[in-house]
Amino acid sequence: FPVTISIQVHAHRGARAIFPENTIPGFKYSLNLGVDVLELDINITKDLVPVVVHDPILNKTLCLNPDGSPITKDIPIYSLNLAELKQFDCGSLRHPDFPKRQWDSYLQNNDWGN
C-alpha cells in the first residue's frame, strides 16, 4: 500500500519570535505565512473566563505588575479574575530570546488596542 505523508506546519504560540506570543498579530502573521495549525493554550481565570496564555502563572520575564514594577512571586492565572489579569502588562517587555521582534513598530503603525 502506498503511504502518503503529509507534514503540517504548526505555529506554536503564534509567531513569538516576531510578535509577543499568543497575540492576534502573531496569529495573523502565522496564518499569512501559510501555517496549517495555530497552537495555543487556554487557562481559566478565577471568574471562569478562558484566556489564551501559555503558562499557568504570569511570566516574570515578560510581564509587569499593574504599577509597572517587576513581578517577583508566582501569580497563578486562576487566582485572578479577568479584570485583575487585564491590569498586568504582558506585552511591552522584549522577550530576551527574540530581541528583533516587531511589536514596537506594529503598535506605532496600527490602531491596536484602541
C-alpha positions in Angstrom: 0.0 0.0 0.0 1.4 3.4 -0.8 1.7 5.7 2.2 1.1 9.4 1.8 3.0 11.5 4.3 1.7 15.0 5.0 3.8 17.3 7.1 1.9 20.0 8.9 3.4 23.3 9.9 2.3 24.4 13.4 2.6 28.0 14.8 3.4 27.3 18.4 2.0 30.3 20.4 1.8 32.2 17.1 4.9 33.8 15.7 6.6 34.5 19.1 9.9 35.4 17.5 8.2 38.2 15.6 5.3 39.3 17.9 4.6 38.6 21.6 3.3 35.1 21.9 -0.4 34.3 21.8 -1.4 37.7 20.3 -3.8 38.3 17.4 -1.0 39.9 15.4 1.2 36.9 15.9 -1.6 34.5 14.9 -2.4 36.6 11.8 1.3 36.7 10.8 1.5 32.9 11.1 -1.6 32.4 9.0 -0.2 34.7 6.4 2.9 32.5 6.2 0.6 29.6 5.4 0.8 27.5 8.6 -1.6 24.6 8.9 -2.3 24.8 12.6 -2.3 27.6 15.3 -1.3 26.1 18.6 -2.4 27.9 21.7 -3.0 27.2 25.4 -6.1 28.1 27.4 -6.1 28.9 31.1 -9.1 29.8 33.3 -9.4 32.9 35.5 -10.9 33.0 38.9 -14.2 34.1 37.5 -14.1 31.2 35.0 -13.2 33.2 31.9 -11.0 31.3 29.4 -7.9 33.2 28.4 -5.2 32.4 25.9 -1.9 32.2 27.8 0.8 29.6 27.7 1.8 29.2 31.3 -0.5 28.7 34.3 1.4 31.5 36.1 2.2 35.1 34.9 5.6 35.0 33.2 8.0 37.0 35.4 10.3 37.6 32.4 7.6 39.0 30.1 5.0 40.6 32.5 5.0 43.6 34.8 2.7 44.3 37.8 -0.1 46.8 37.3 2.1 49.5 38.8 4.9 48.7 36.3 7.2 47.0 38.7 8.7 43.6 38.1 6.8 40.5 39.2 8.8 38.8 41.9 6.5 36.0 43.0 4.4 33.4 41.2 0.9 34.6 40.4 -1.3 31.8 39.1 -3.8 32.8 36.4 -6.6 31.0 38.3 -6.1 33.3 41.3 -7.0 36.4 39.3 -10.3 37.4 37.8 -10.3 38.8 34.3 -10.4 42.4 35.4 -7.4 41.9 37.6 -5.5 40.0 34.9 -6.0 42.8 32.4 -4.2 45.2 34.8 -0.8 43.4 34.2 1.4 44.4 31.3 2.4 41.3 29.4 3.4 42.8 26.1 5.8 45.7 26.4 8.9 43.9 27.6 11.1 42.4 25.0 11.5 38.6 25.0 15.2 38.0 25.8 15.3 35.1 23.3 13.8 37.2 20.5 15.3 40.7 20.5 14.3 41.5 17.0 10.5 41.1 17.4 8.4 43.8 15.7 5.9 44.6 18.3 7.0 48.2 18.9 6.8 49.1 15.2 3.5 47.3 15.0 2.0 49.3 17.8 3.3 52.6 16.3 1.8 51.8 12.9 -1.6 50.3 13.9 -4.6 51.2 16.0 -4.1 48.0 18.1 -6.0 48.0 21.3 -8.0 51.2 20.6 
